[in-house]
Amino acid sequence: MLTILQVAIGISFVFLLFSVIVSSANEIGQALASTRSKQLKAGIGELLQDREFAKAAKAFWDHPLISGLYKDIRAAGRSPDEDPKGAKRKTK
């Protein structure tokens, strides 16, 4: 019985370690590719079934609680998918 418990703890530890490594690699990849904002925008459009941002997705994006998250960026004349220096991020 103790052996089974040790194996279960060992397997749990391996899965935890693997998930942390994969999550870290994913975060590094996202940071290097700068695709987070593009994927977020596409995901919102897909979720609201408005890929062209004509109706529901545009209303969501323009809602005060959402637009307030990036009002400093908009006040500076940039879109949310630009970096702080004003240059467009690379999108693939």
Backbone bond lengths (Angstrom), bond angles and torsions (degrees), N, CA, C in turn:
res aa  C-N    CA-C-N  psi(-1)  N-CA   C-N-CA  omega(-1)  CA-C   N-CA-C  phi
1 M - - - 1.446 - - 1.526 111.01 -
2 L 1.320 117.42 -39.31 1.452 121.47 179.19 1.526 111.01 -66.00
3 T 1.323 117.25 -34.88 1.464 121.61 178.68 1.524 110.58 -63.87
4 I 1.312 116.67 -41.47 1.466 120.77 179.57 1.528 109.93 -63.59
5 L 1.310 117.16 -40.77 1.457 121.62 178.58 1.532 110.79 -64.35
6 Q 1.320 117.03 -42.01 1.462 120.89 178.79 1.525 110.76 -64.45
7 V 1.321 117.38 -41.13 1.466 121.13 178.51 1.529 110.06 -64.86
8 A 1.336 117.26 -42.32 1.468 120.83 179.70 1.530 110.97 -63.61
9 I 1.313 117.06 -42.12 1.469 120.51 177.67 1.523 110.28 -65.59
10 G 1.312 117.57 -41.40 1.466 121.42 178.64 1.514 112.31 -63.06
11 I 1.326 116.84 -44.22 1.471 120.70 179.05 1.528 110.05 -64.71
12 S 1.323 116.75 -41.86 1.470 120.82 178.16 1.525 110.55 -60.74
13 F 1.309 117.07 -42.91 1.461 120.70 178.62 1.521 111.40 -63.33
14 V 1.326 117.10 -42.43 1.471 120.61 179.44 1.525 110.37 -63.33
15 F 1.328 117.88 -44.05 1.463 120.75 178.19 1.525 110.94 -63.00
16 L 1.324 118.00 -42.22 1.455 121.59 178.14 1.525 110.89 -61.82
17 L 1.312 116.53 -47.33 1.457 121.24 179.46 1.524 111.13 -61.24
18 F 1.330 116.87 -44.45 1.462 121.33 179.50 1.532 110.87 -62.64
19 S 1.334 117.52 -42.03 1.460 119.95 -179.16 1.524 111.48 -66.17
20 V 1.326 117.60 -36.72 1.465 120.73 177.90 1.528 110.07 -67.02
21 I 1.310 117.46 -41.58 1.474 120.98 179.41 1.523 110.88 -64.46
22 V 1.329 116.79 -45.61 1.468 120.31 -179.25 1.530 110.63 -66.47
23 S 1.321 117.90 -40.44 1.469 121.08 178.11 1.527 110.65 -63.34
24 S 1.307 116.79 -41.83 1.467 120.20 178.33 1.521 111.13 -64.17
25 A 1.313 117.11 -43.34 1.462 120.61 178.10 1.529 110.71 -62.48
26 N 1.315 116.52 -39.95 1.464 120.28 178.24 1.526 110.78 -64.02
27 E 1.312 117.80 -43.45 1.465 121.52 178.88 1.529 111.19 -63.22
28 I 1.309 116.63 -41.84 1.467 120.26 178.23 1.518 110.45 -63.77
29 G 1.322 116.34 -43.71 1.463 120.33 177.86 1.516 112.18 -61.95
30 Q 1.325 117.07 -42.12 1.463 121.04 178.28 1.527 110.77 -64.16
31 A 1.315 116.46 -40.54 1.464 119.92 -179.45 1.528 111.32 -67.19
32 L 1.314 117.03 -40.36 1.461 120.18 -179.61 1.518 112.01 -70.43
33 A 1.309 117.25 -37.60 1.464 121.06 -177.21 1.525 112.27 -86.33
34 S 1.319 117.90 -15.64 1.469 122.90 -178.79 1.526 111.71 52.05
35 T 1.324 116.59 48.76 1.458 120.40 -178.01 1.515 113.05 -107.11
36 R 1.305 118.06 1.53 1.467 120.90 -174.80 1.530 112.15 -59.94
37 S 1.324 118.35 -47.38 1.467 120.11 -177.26 1.521 111.59 -67.51
38 K 1.324 116.48 -38.01 1.466 119.81 178.98 1.533 110.38 -64.71
39 Q 1.333 116.93 -42.77 1.456 120.07 179.24 1.527 111.51 -68.59
40 L 1.326 117.48 -35.01 1.456 120.62 177.41 1.522 110.54 -64.33
41 K 1.314 116.26 -46.21 1.461 120.35 179.70 1.515 111.22 -63.51
42 A 1.324 116.85 -43.25 1.472 120.29 178.04 1.525 110.89 -65.12
43 G 1.318 117.11 -38.78 1.461 120.88 179.22 1.515 112.57 -65.60
44 I 1.332 116.77 -39.88 1.467 120.24 177.41 1.517 110.00 -65.55
45 G 1.319 116.46 -43.13 1.472 119.75 177.52 1.516 111.88 -61.73
46 E 1.318 117.00 -40.75 1.469 121.52 178.39 1.521 110.98 -68.09
47 L 1.301 117.00 -42.83 1.465 121.45 -179.32 1.523 111.46 -61.93
48 L 1.319 116.50 -41.16 1.462 121.20 -178.78 1.523 112.67 -91.09
49 Q 1.311 117.41 5.91 1.465 124.40 179.89 1.528 111.52 53.38
50 D 1.321 115.33 45.53 1.460 122.24 -179.78 1.521 107.67 -143.66
51 R 1.315 116.01 73.40 1.471 120.76 -173.95 1.522 113.25 -67.48
52 E 1.326 118.15 -23.66 1.466 120.77 -178.52 1.528 112.23 -90.50
53 F 1.335 118.23 -0.95 1.451 123.85 -179.18 1.527 111.26 55.80
54 A 1.332 114.70 47.88 1.453 120.03 -179.50 1.526 111.87 -96.21
55 K 1.331 117.85 -37.62 1.460 119.16 -174.33 1.527 111.49 -125.24
56 A 1.323 116.10 -88.23 1.469 121.27 -171.74 1.529 112.31 -62.78
57 A 1.319 116.97 -45.37 1.461 119.51 -177.96 1.527 111.22 -67.44
58 K 1.330 116.77 -37.35 1.463 119.95 177.54 1.525 109.97 -66.32
59 A 1.341 117.13 -40.94 1.462 120.48 177.71 1.530 110.53 -63.18
60 F 1.332 116.33 -39.27 1.466 120.18 176.78 1.519 110.55 -63.26
61 W 1.320 116.97 -48.79 1.462 122.11 -176.12 1.524 111.40 -65.06
62 D 1.362 117.04 -31.89 1.461 121.10 -178.62 1.524 113.09 -89.70
63 H 1.335 118.24 -1.41 1.461 121.18 179.03 1.533 108.74 -62.48
64 P 1.340 117.46 140.13 1.479 120.18 -176.35 1.534 114.51 -56.48
65 L 1.321 117.82 -34.91 1.463 118.73 -179.71 1.526 111.91 -70.81
66 I 1.326 116.99 -29.72 1.467 120.79 179.22 1.522 110.13 -85.91
67 S 1.328 116.74 -49.03 1.466 118.93 -178.07 1.525 111.59 -65.85
68 G 1.331 117.05 -24.43 1.459 120.36 176.58 1.513 113.35 -66.28
69 L 1.322 116.61 -19.88 1.461 120.19 179.28 1.520 112.10 -71.56
70 Y 1.317 116.23 -23.52 1.462 118.86 -178.10 1.526 111.39 -130.82
71 K 1.346 117.44 30.31 1.462 119.74 -177.71 1.527 112.03 -66.39
72 D 1.325 118.61 -31.11 1.464 120.42 177.25 1.519 110.87 -64.72
73 I 1.321 115.77 -36.39 1.464 120.49 179.04 1.519 109.84 -68.72
74 R 1.346 116.73 -43.08 1.460 120.45 -179.80 1.522 110.63 -68.12
75 A 1.342 117.79 -36.20 1.468 121.29 179.39 1.524 110.76 -64.56
76 A 1.321 116.46 -30.06 1.464 120.58 178.65 1.524 112.16 -82.12
77 G 1.334 117.20 -0.14 1.457 120.63 177.53 1.511 113.94 83.16
78 R 1.347 116.73 19.94 1.463 120.10 -179.90 1.518 108.67 -113.89
79 S 1.314 115.57 159.94 1.460 120.06 174.12 1.527 108.19 -91.88
80 P 1.345 118.36 160.18 1.468 120.95 -177.00 1.524 114.70 -61.84
81 D 1.335 118.70 -18.33 1.459 119.12 -178.87 1.527 112.45 -93.17
82 E 1.326 117.36 17.67 1.459 121.28 175.19 1.522 109.02 -103.70
83 D 1.310 115.30 153.13 1.461 118.06 178.29 1.534 109.38 -80.19
84 P 1.330 118.32 170.74 1.469 121.03 -175.61 1.519 114.76 -60.16
85 K 1.310 118.48 -22.10 1.461 120.91 -179.42 1.514 111.39 -83.63
86 G 1.332 117.70 -5.94 1.456 120.85 177.41 1.512 114.68 95.85
87 A 1.307 117.83 -5.75 1.463 120.28 179.48 1.529 109.69 -82.91
88 K 1.315 115.80 141.58 1.461 119.45 177.98 1.521 108.61 -65.75
89 R 1.328 115.83 139.59 1.453 120.12 175.57 1.506 109.79 -76.06
90 K 1.309 115.50 151.34 1.456 120.72 178.64 1.517 109.06 -70.22
91 T 1.313 116.06 130.98 1.465 120.90 175.03 1.509 107.97 -126.63
92 K 1.322 114.59 138.72 1.467 118.91 -178.11 1.491 110.51 -102.39
